[in-house]
Amino acid sequence: MTLRAIDATERSARLAVRHRLASGSRAADPVDAAASMVCLHGTDPASVYLSAWARVDDFGVPDLDAALYEDRTLVRHLSMRRTLFVFPREVLPYAQAGASIRVAAAQRRAVAKDVERAGIHVDGTRWLAEAGERVLEALADGREATSTELKTQIPMLDASIRYGEGRAWGGKVAFAPRVLTVLSASGRVLRASNRAGWRTARPTWTTTESWLGAPIDRVSESDGTRRLVALWLRTFGPGTEADVKWWLGTTVRAVRTAFAELGVVEVDLGGQIGYLLPDDADAVGAVEPWGALLPALDPTTMGWFDRDWYLGEYRPQLFDSTGNAGPTAWWDGRIVGTWWQDDAGEVILHLLEDVGSEGAAFLRGEAERLGAWLGGEKVLPRFPTPLSKQLKGSAGA
């Protein structure tokens, strides 16, 4: 049987509407924006806000702060690929079961091994379990505390291991944050209030029960995986098996099992087999040309493993060596450039190709709009594009 072919134009049309980037498809609020993307990347604190700005009209920082810290309808949580995300609360149980538990298991083994290597305890597993219990006791009754405060209160957390002896990148790695990583991925603690502004992360920690009012609902690993795969396909599909495996940070076997349970439909992605949910296989019409300025690690930029259809030849300029995307400029379904701020806080647009007068004018307007929204506040992405570092370095030479 001949598979239906889906080209880059149709994939871009799906992206434009479902990622809330096209005119007329904007999200109602930050929770709606996060749900539309399954979740927002939370590694870079400012990116969460800029990802919401790109999708929500009239967005303001207090809108996201309210969802994170007051209503708690959005929750920061360590999940797929040992990455921090901001999840809608209703997705959290599936993320915990389908991804976070694997992260917790891997981190538990790694920390226990390093505890023994550092000579802290002959039984690293036992030490980690005791450290975790001490943290939970310290956070009882709804208390919030930073990692530094917990380390001061719990002397056994004030331990570290040396890496890279004699090398430029060598140094001490503290165990306190790693204990919190294990507890977080295990669903026992969460990042609570932030003691810094929206552009900086200085989180406090508290127990999951005190922050949410109850533990994370229990879901089986298979149910969690299947739900996450279905959400990914609805948002990012069509995509390849490799796309889903990478995004979820799981095995090919787990992806294939979820595909079978979901009854996915195969399509032709220019010689690669792609997949869609069975109720989402109909052709999608074209959309009007659209543009966007997205921050570093935006979920649209990071949504696929195979990125050539929207990234083209620009990977070396816009992604670092470990695969982290910097800020990007999009026009009509493709990445066409980047942006950054100068010393005065002005948003600088840099296009890598000719996008025509309409595209250039639109993106210049977005740069002005973003600059006005930032109001001179500078955002320093953790993962600037290699191109921006190169050009700013040349300008300062």
Order of alpha helices (4+ residues) and beta strands (2+ residues): alpha-alpha-beta-alpha-alpha-beta-beta-alpha-alpha-alpha-alpha-beta-beta-alpha-beta-beta-alpha-alpha-alpha-alpha-beta-beta-beta-alpha-alpha-beta-beta-beta-alpha-alpha
